[in-house]
Amino acid sequence: MEVRALPDRTYKYRITQNEGLDYIIGFIIWPFGITIEAFRNWNKPWSKNIFWLFCIFFGFTFIIAEEGGADSDRYARLFLQYANSDFNLKELANSFYTASDNNYVDIASPLITYIVSRISSNPSLLFAVFGLVFGYFYSRNIWYLLEKINGKITGIVLVYLLTFALLIPIWYINGFRMWTAAQIFLFGALPYLLDGNTKRLFWAGFSILFHFSFMFTFGVLLLYILFRNRVNIYLVFFIATAFIKEIDLLEVRSILFFLPDMFHRKIISYTNPQYAEIISLAQMRLNWYITLSENAVKWVVYALVISIYTFGRRMLKERKGLTSLFCYSILLYGFANLFSLIPGGGRFITVSSVFIFSFLVLFFTYYSKIKGLSLVSILSLPFLLLNCIVSLREGMDYFGFITILSNPIIAAFNIQQSPLIVGLKKLLL
């Protein structure tokens, strides 16, 4: 009997499948180590799913903040409240988008919390689901950029890519509503801006279900769609808003009251002068390196945006997708400067920065040696590395040695763990 060789394409497909299966088995043994290997082989079709699995594992081993007022503590308390009550889905649905004091205007998080509470009373499972949802969009956004990179990843591009990934990292499931909304919005908006993929605009709008404030980022996107690429106007707006230092909160409240009644309670809470004072005091108590790292990113953003406008405007015109991403990024950043004057609104600076760094990653893969711009990009590296280090340090409050060294089988025993930073201090001191 004649034995026919498998077609080359089929053979490669089977090799890839078997390789992916090996990595999944390896993941069960040591998730962190296999995830590092997945990043080294990011161009393999299974690599982003390995990272997605790690995000789920990270959520399961996530250390819930115990200090009062932390979002993760509130999520866990609400979850236990649902798990230990007869609260039903109809009652939950009746609290969505109502004008009552107990209404929900961000419906995704309470709905997920309720569904998981019908299965288990273990908060670790809730955060595993948070990791699943957040991690899906987070992994897809990172790999979307990786697959768009033109040519070899240089040192500068690697630092920009790392900054992009660590601006809204996996440990931000501590604030699941806001930061999952940010990842979902990015998932929808990036392909539209770069590729003209209008179908993905659905996801940009869907982010509002996770955090109602994303109606403003979506509104800015609609504004961009209306006026398209107006580089000069957007740049002037981007720079001018940086000099606005104060805003009348009560005036903002009166302007925002055009929104439906169901949003009024949230508007009052965010524009309350007493709440603004609490936020201001909390900012003053931040460690100096956190404030410095945040300012460092802002300095880099302004330096690079102005430098690209000055030295690289001609190159921008060569690629419509990059021009669109640049224009929307600086337009959103300008509005974020205004949002940041409202308590809690500074988070939109981070969202805008993610768009800008996605642009920078791609821009420098195409144009790495523009006269006048190369020096600025090199000088930016220490500032960005500082931000990456500070982000990792913040993350160490939310994961421990079990996340790094163990596997799902060990983690299933719910072993009590301390934050990694605490463990490191004990080892070093």
Beta strands, then each sheet from edge to edge (+ up, - down):
end
